[in-house]
Amino acid sequence: MSDLVDRYLACWNETDADTRRALIDRHWSADPSYVDPLAQVQGREALAATIAAVQGQFPGFVFSQAGPIDTHHNVARFTWGLGPEGAEPIVVGFDVVATDADGRIDRVLGFLDRVPG
């Protein structure tokens, strides 16, 4: 499932809107849901807008995997960090990602463990 996390983070890190949307279309189900303490969205368009908003709030920052991946069935959970590339993350959280029957990302439940004050 490490490739799932790689695909997921690639979507969050892609800054070109058209390329990001192509990644979402390729790697996410037709009607994905995403929820975290700051956002709750349904559908690819809303997901793309949410990712763009996060990138706007944290320009130049990147998401990276920050721990092992725990998986069972079609579900994975992992810790991630958000910060300047190569530096200590400013934001840390973990996501639970469920895939559909085709292995595409279908549902994400996100949690924030550390956020800037």
C-alpha positions as CSV (number, residue, x, y, z in Angstrom):
1,M,0.0,0.0,0.0
2,S,3.0,2.3,0.0
3,D,2.2,3.2,-3.6
4,L,-1.3,4.3,-2.5
5,V,0.3,6.8,-0.1
6,D,2.7,7.9,-2.8
7,R,-0.2,8.5,-5.2
8,Y,-2.2,10.3,-2.4
9,L,0.7,12.6,-1.5
10,A,1.5,13.3,-5.1
11,C,-2.0,14.8,-5.5
12,W,-1.5,17.0,-2.5
13,N,1.9,18.2,-3.6
14,E,1.1,18.9,-7.3
15,T,0.9,22.7,-7.7
16,D,-0.2,22.8,-11.4
17,A,-4.0,22.7,-11.3
18,D,-4.4,20.8,-14.6
19,T,-1.8,18.2,-13.6
20,R,-3.3,17.9,-10.1
21,R,-6.8,17.3,-11.6
22,A,-5.4,14.6,-13.9
23,L,-3.9,12.9,-10.9
24,I,-7.1,13.1,-9.0
25,D,-9.1,11.7,-12.0
26,R,-6.6,8.8,-12.2
27,H,-6.2,7.9,-8.6
28,W,-9.5,8.8,-6.9
29,S,-12.9,7.2,-7.3
30,A,-15.6,9.0,-9.3
31,D,-17.2,10.6,-6.2
32,P,-14.6,10.6,-3.3
33,S,-15.2,12.0,0.1
34,Y,-12.6,13.8,2.2
35,V,-13.1,15.1,5.8
36,D,-10.7,16.5,8.3
37,P,-11.2,19.0,11.2
38,L,-11.1,22.0,8.7
39,A,-12.8,20.6,5.6
40,Q,-15.6,18.2,4.5
41,V,-15.9,17.8,0.8
42,Q,-17.5,15.4,-1.7
43,G,-16.4,14.9,-5.3
44,R,-13.3,15.4,-7.4
45,E,-13.9,19.1,-8.1
46,A,-14.4,20.0,-4.4
47,L,-11.3,17.9,-3.5
48,A,-9.2,19.7,-6.1
49,A,-10.4,23.1,-4.7
50,T,-9.5,22.0,-1.1
51,I,-6.0,20.9,-2.1
52,A,-5.5,24.3,-3.9
53,A,-6.7,26.1,-0.8
54,V,-4.2,24.3,1.4
55,Q,-1.4,25.0,-1.0
56,G,-2.5,28.7,-1.0
57,Q,-2.4,28.7,2.8
58,F,1.1,27.0,2.9
59,P,2.9,28.1,-0.2
60,G,6.0,26.2,-1.0
61,F,5.3,23.5,1.6
62,V,5.2,19.8,0.8
63,F,3.5,16.8,2.3
64,S,5.7,13.9,3.2
65,Q,5.1,10.5,4.8
66,A,6.2,10.7,8.4
67,G,5.9,7.1,9.7
68,P,4.9,3.6,8.8
69,I,1.8,2.6,6.9
70,D,-0.7,0.4,8.8
71,T,-3.1,-1.5,6.5
72,H,-5.8,-4.0,6.5
73,H,-8.4,-4.9,3.8
74,N,-8.8,-1.8,1.7
75,V,-7.8,0.6,4.4
76,A,-4.5,2.4,5.2
77,R,-3.5,4.8,7.9
78,F,-0.3,6.8,8.0
79,T,1.2,9.9,9.5
80,W,2.2,12.8,7.3
81,G,4.0,16.1,7.8
82,L,3.6,19.4,6.0
83,G,6.5,21.9,5.8
84,P,9.3,23.2,3.8
85,E,11.0,20.4,1.8
86,G,13.8,18.8,3.8
87,A,12.9,20.7,7.0
88,E,10.9,19.7,10.1
89,P,7.2,19.7,9.4
90,I,5.1,22.6,10.7
91,V,1.9,20.6,10.6
92,V,1.6,16.9,11.4
93,G,-1.4,14.7,11.1
94,F,-2.6,11.3,10.1
95,D,-5.1,10.1,7.5
96,V,-7.1,7.0,7.1
97,V,-7.6,6.2,3.4
98,A,-10.1,3.6,2.1
99,T,-10.0,2.5,-1.5
100,D,-12.8,1.3,-3.8
101,A,-12.9,-2.1,-5.5
102,D,-10.5,-0.8,-8.2
103,G,-7.9,0.4,-5.7
104,R,-8.7,4.0,-6.2
105,I,-8.9,6.4,-3.2
106,D,-12.6,6.6,-2.2
107,R,-12.8,8.0,1.3
108,V,-10.3,9.9,3.5
109,L,-10.6,10.7,7.2
110,G,-8.0,13.2,8.3
111,F,-6.8,14.2,11.8
112,L,-4.4,17.0,12.8
113,D,-1.9,16.2,15.6
114,R,0.2,19.4,15.4
115,V,-0.8,22.7,13.9
116,P,0.9,26.1,14.1
117,G,-0.3,28.4,16.8
